[in-house]
Amino acid sequence: MENKNMESNSLILVAEDEEYNYLYLDELLNKLGLKHIQAKDGQAAIDICRENENVTLVLMDIKMPVIDGYTAAQKIKEFSPKIPIIAQSAYALEHEREKFRDVFDDYLAKPINKEIFLMTLRKFINIQNGY
């Protein structure tokens, strides 16, 4: 499920409803020179992925309003199974993470460490620079 060729028109969807968390990810992605867009709820994340073929990676918060991140990820995988979706959540215990493995391609525990964030992104997209 890798998509290592991040083209100039590629877009990362950040599905995050908490403004502080989004601003942190926004800062990290800006430092890497990666284009991104925010969805503030699960339904918006689904709609953006359905309407925008440039979305090449999704960072999905699990606890989202309207539709939770797990359900939103399932729906996105139904119409775009090759888009990597990385879960981001405070649910860090192994048994909690295990239940998400069927739909998510990887997992980031909150608070997100910027070095782990970069290593995780590099699994799915080509990033030339670091922090």
N, C-alpha and C positions, 0 to 999 in steps of 0.2 A: 504494500500500500504506500510505497514511497513516491514522492513527487519532488525529486531533487532539483529540477530545473525551474527555479523561480524567475519567471520572465518579468519584464518591466511592467506589464499590465496586470501582474498577479496581485492578489489582495488577500490579506488575512482578516478573517472575521473574529472579532473579540466579543463573545457573548458574555457580558458582565453587567449586572444591574447596579452594583455598588460603585459609586463614583470614585471613591478613593482607590479601590482596586483597579478600576479601569485606567485612572490617571497614571498609576504605577506601570501597568502594562504598556500604555501609550508611550511613556518615557523610554522604556526598554526597547520597544519596537522602533521608535524614532531614532534612537542611538544606533540601531542596526541598519537604518535606512529602509525599513520595510513598510510598504503601504498597508493601511489597515482601516477598518470601519467597525463601529460599535453597534451591537444589538443589545437593547436593554431588557429583553424578555425572550423566552424560548420561541414564541410564535414569530417574533421579528427575525430571529436567527434562521428559522425555517424559510421564511419569505425571502430574505436576502440571498440565501444559498440557491433557492429555486429561481430567482430572477437575475442572478449575476453569475455568469459562467467564469468570471475571473477569480472567484474565491477558490484558493488552492489549499487553504488550511483553516481550521476552526479551533479557537481556544474557547472551550465551553465551560462556564460555571455550572455546577450541578444544581445548586439551589437558586432557581430563577423564577420570577413571577410569570403568570399566565400559563405557560407550559414549562415544566422543570427541564433542566439540561439533559437529563438522561433520555426522557421521552423525545425531546427536540432532536437529539443526536440520532435516535432510532429512525425518526422520520426523514432526516437528512440523508442517512445511509440508504434509505429505500430508493430515493431518486438520484443520489450521487454517491454510490458505494466506494468510490476511489478517493474521495476527499478525506484526508487525515483529520480526525477530530481528537483533540487533546483535552481531557477533563482537567478542570482546575477546581479544587475543593479543599475545605478544611477537614474532610473525612479522610484521615490519613492511616487509620488502622488497616492492617492487611485484609481482614475479613470484609471491611467496608469497601476497600478498593477492589476486591475480588468480584463483587457483584456488578461492577461496571466494565469488566474486561471484555464482555461480549460485544459491546458497541464502540468503545473508545479505543483508539490506537495507542494512546499513552496517557500518562497521569502526572499532574503537577500538584503537589501538596501546598496549601496556603499556610503561612505566608510564603510566597514564591521567592526562591533564591535565584538571583540573576545568573549565576554560573550554571546552575541546573537548568534554568529556563533556556539559556543559549544551547547547551548540550542537547536538550530535548528537541528544540526547533531544528537543529542540524541533522537530526535523524530523518527529517521529512523534506527540508528545503535547503538549497545551497546558499549558505551565508558566508560571504568573503571576509567580513570584518568581525571584530568582537567589541568588547566594551573598553 
